[in-house]
Amino acid sequence: MNSIICSGFGGQGILTAGLILAKISMDGGKQVSWVPSYGSEMRGGTASCAIKVSDTEIYSPFIKEMNTLVAMNEASVDQFESLVKPGGVLISNSTIIQGRTFRSDLKVVEVAATAISEELKNIRGANLVMLGAMIQATGLFAPEFFADGIDAYFDAKGRNTPLNRECYMAGVAAAEQA
Amino acid sequence: MALKLMKGNDALAEAAVRAGCRFFGGYPITPQSEILEYLSKRMPEVGGHFVQSESELAGISMVHGAAAAGFRTMTSSSGPGFSLLQEGISYIASAELPAVIINVQRYGSGLGDIFQAQGDYFQAVKGGGHGDYRMIVYAPASIQENVDFTTLAFDKADEYRNPVLVLSDASIASMMEPVDLPEMHEHDPNKNPEAARGKGDGPFKRITSTMYYIEDFDTYVKKKYDTMAANEERWESIQVEDAELVLVAYGITSRICKEAVMLAREKGIKLGLIRPITLWPFPAKAFKALPDTVASFMTVELSPMPMIQEDVLLSLDARKPVHNFLAGMNIPEPIDIVEKAADCIKQTAKGACNG
């Protein structure tokens, strides 16, 4: 059982990041659940989603303590850092989250997701940069398998661009160096 | 088997379409509005009809009419909107017409709030409308069950010529899980022998000008609901074979209780779980079949006051204590359920009563 929370501002694509993870996990033969949590705002409020990925039946879809936290902003770290299991993974968007001391019993990967997505001219792809770092840091799936899943996800929506995969791969590379 | 990752409300709506539902009338309210959104797009694709009615009362009345015309038909609502459906549901039951009603439960009385809850239990299972009728009430606990029980609801509505309720909640509505959707099922209202077709021409078509009950209606209607009660109980029992305390929970709460049972067993605490799948008829048979090891029960409910407790006590002839874990507006933690259950096991051993 792997439990993951993706969290950030509404509009940072955090629910989509979780959805992509859930979809690829399902296609990879896993049991999955995805539970959203957000305010009434379309943008700017806090949003998060809780994803469980398992080889066996998922009982409660809710998450209190998680294996992995994908944090797009400061508020996400404030809210969830203390609930990551010891030895768990925290992916931090260092374009926005700066000058913080994280728990020492976590594997923390700081990746400048927002800046990288801007450099790659795919500003809405910061969530994919974060996913790349998360897949690399957790080893949840082979990075290339997951990259193909991202392409398939956006192809199915009829609006893929090679920049999506580039953003994701940049995240993988950033976590490799970290 | 191609699985699809779907949101609870969307999956439920698609299941209705695949069950042959071709008329939906209803009014938006959170947390069930995606059902309308989905069907507003989907119904025209399959030659069906979607009406966003001016109110819930209009919606349920349109459903009444569509059912009379032989359609498979559905409406959905939540909280205050579900209250507004009650008169229409009573009329549909009285007319012995099949229809599927969805209540995606939200918290509280009055306006309440939009998050998950299980406070509509009494209204759902004891009959929120006036008069002598009951509805089969299904309580799905997953997105797949949203699909399976919506499909079943249409079949049972036809079988008994009675409205059937699917009681979801805000968490099942918004979460996503993989689902295996059934094949498309066609239901042609023009080939439905029960469909009313009107009589004569002009603006004043009518079938009957009087409303009266058949001879010995009391016996007839009692037999109908007795048959449903006897044949339609559904439940799931988990690890009750040697349990000391059995949790009772339905819907999303039952999944948290399943986790609590597994956690308790790791600690050597003998918990079991009865999950009612039908809330009416309440699965009394599940309680009659328990071993003597079971000394007490604990309901786990997303409500500030006990509701299922009443039906558990009736099923037990009030012979054993029934405790409650009332989570109210909070989603309970499995460990908290285990701790309270362990405490109840001790209390029961000391001879304490309900509470």
Interface residues (C-beta under 8 A of the other chain):
Chain A: L19 A22 K23 M26 Q31 V32 S33 W34 V35 P36 I58 Y59 S60 P61 F62 K64
Chain B: L3 L5 S171 S174 M175 M176 E177 P178 I252 R255 I256 K258 E259 M262 I331 E333 P334
